[in-house]
């Protein structure tokens, strides 16, 4: 990531630039997976208060890459899901009955990339397309 004084590779911009490099497949099949979970059942009560904040978060995903045609055509794809259930606190004298409201979040995304190896020095790539599901 570059901000302000970026080099010539990012073009002329006053805000900044982001360079993203995606994974590519190979002749061998490789993959990985991850999972993260946080539940309000295991949360502490802030400042020893009477109630615990409502916050649950689940994240998981997997990625896999390999060959379609040995030494020529490769792929890499991944999937990720994030679900969150929380409550946003509201403190206002105008609506004393309103103390919090639910703020759910659910996002699924996937991407796939393809590469064609013409020879040892030339490779074409699809660029890795990310979509929200």
C-alpha positions as CSV (number, residue, x, y, z in Angstrom):
1,X,0.0,0.0,0.0
2,X,1.3,3.4,-0.9
3,X,0.0,6.8,0.3
4,X,0.8,10.3,-0.9
5,X,4.3,10.0,-2.4
6,X,3.7,6.9,-4.5
7,X,6.2,5.8,-7.1
8,X,5.6,5.9,-10.9
9,X,4.1,2.4,-10.9
10,X,0.8,3.6,-9.3
11,X,0.3,6.5,-11.7
12,X,-0.4,10.1,-10.7
13,X,-2.7,10.1,-7.7
14,X,-3.0,12.2,-4.6
15,X,-4.8,9.6,-2.5
16,X,-2.8,6.4,-2.7
17,X,-2.7,3.0,-4.4
18,X,-3.0,-0.6,-3.4
19,X,-1.1,-3.4,-5.2
20,X,-2.8,-6.8,-4.8
21,X,-1.1,-10.0,-5.7
22,X,-3.2,-13.1,-5.9
23,X,-2.1,-16.7,-5.5
24,X,-1.7,-18.9,-8.6
25,X,-2.0,-22.7,-9.1
26,X,0.9,-25.1,-9.7
27,X,1.4,-28.6,-11.0
28,X,0.7,-29.9,-7.5
29,X,-2.7,-29.6,-5.7
30,X,-2.5,-27.5,-2.5
31,X,-5.2,-26.1,-0.3
32,X,-5.8,-24.5,3.1
33,X,-8.7,-23.7,5.4
34,X,-9.3,-21.5,8.4
35,X,-12.0,-20.9,11.0
36,X,-12.4,-18.3,13.7
37,X,-15.2,-18.0,16.2
38,X,-16.1,-15.7,19.1
39,X,-19.2,-16.1,21.2
40,X,-20.8,-13.8,23.7
41,X,-21.1,-16.8,26.0
42,X,-17.4,-16.5,26.7
43,X,-17.3,-12.7,26.9
44,X,-16.6,-10.8,30.1
45,X,-18.9,-8.1,31.5
46,X,-17.4,-4.7,30.9
47,X,-16.6,-2.9,34.2
48,X,-18.3,-5.7,36.1
49,X,-21.7,-4.6,34.8
50,X,-24.8,-6.6,35.1
51,X,-25.0,-7.7,31.4
52,X,-22.6,-8.9,28.8
53,X,-22.6,-7.3,25.4
54,X,-24.3,-9.2,22.6
55,X,-21.5,-10.1,20.2
56,X,-21.0,-13.3,18.1
57,X,-18.7,-13.7,15.1
58,X,-17.9,-16.6,12.9
59,X,-15.4,-16.5,10.0
60,X,-14.3,-19.5,7.9
61,X,-13.0,-20.2,4.5
62,X,-10.9,-22.3,2.3
63,X,-8.6,-22.0,-0.8
64,X,-7.4,-24.5,-3.3
65,X,-5.1,-24.5,-6.4
66,X,-3.7,-26.9,-8.8
67,X,-3.4,-27.9,-12.5
68,X,-5.9,-28.5,-15.2
69,X,-3.3,-29.3,-17.8
70,X,0.2,-30.2,-16.5
71,X,2.7,-27.4,-17.1
72,X,0.1,-25.4,-19.1
73,X,-3.2,-24.5,-17.4
74,X,-3.5,-23.7,-13.6
75,X,-6.3,-22.5,-11.3
76,X,-6.7,-21.1,-7.8
77,X,-9.9,-20.4,-6.0
78,X,-11.1,-19.5,-2.5
79,X,-14.3,-19.0,-0.5
80,X,-14.8,-17.0,2.7
81,X,-17.8,-16.4,4.9
82,X,-18.2,-13.9,7.7
83,X,-21.2,-13.7,10.0
84,X,-21.6,-11.4,12.9
85,X,-24.4,-10.7,15.4
86,X,-24.0,-7.7,17.7
87,X,-25.9,-5.0,19.3
88,X,-25.1,-1.3,19.0
89,X,-25.6,0.7,22.3
90,X,-27.6,3.9,22.1
91,X,-27.6,6.5,24.9
92,X,-30.1,9.3,24.3
93,X,-32.3,11.2,26.7
94,X,-35.0,11.5,24.0
95,X,-35.7,7.8,23.8
96,X,-34.9,6.2,27.2
97,X,-36.5,2.9,26.2
98,X,-34.1,2.5,23.4
99,X,-30.8,1.1,24.8
100,X,-29.5,-0.9,21.9
101,X,-30.5,-2.3,18.5
102,X,-29.3,-5.4,16.6
103,X,-26.7,-5.0,13.9
104,X,-26.3,-8.3,12.0
105,X,-23.7,-8.7,9.3
106,X,-23.4,-11.5,6.8
107,X,-20.9,-11.6,3.8
108,X,-19.9,-14.4,1.6
109,X,-17.2,-13.9,-1.1
110,X,-15.3,-16.1,-3.5
111,X,-12.7,-15.7,-6.2
112,X,-11.1,-17.8,-8.9
113,X,-8.0,-17.2,-11.0
114,X,-6.8,-19.0,-14.1
115,X,-3.3,-19.0,-15.6
116,X,-2.0,-20.3,-19.0
117,X,1.7,-20.9,-19.3
118,X,2.6,-20.4,-23.0
119,X,6.4,-21.1,-22.5
120,X,9.0,-20.6,-19.7
121,X,8.9,-16.8,-20.1
122,X,5.3,-16.0,-21.0
123,X,2.2,-16.5,-18.8
124,X,-1.4,-15.1,-19.2
125,X,-3.6,-14.7,-16.2
126,X,-7.3,-14.1,-15.7
127,X,-6.5,-11.6,-12.9
128,X,-8.4,-13.3,-10.1
129,X,-12.1,-12.2,-10.1
130,X,-13.7,-11.7,-6.6
131,X,-17.5,-11.9,-6.3
132,X,-19.9,-11.5,-3.4
133,X,-22.4,-14.3,-3.0
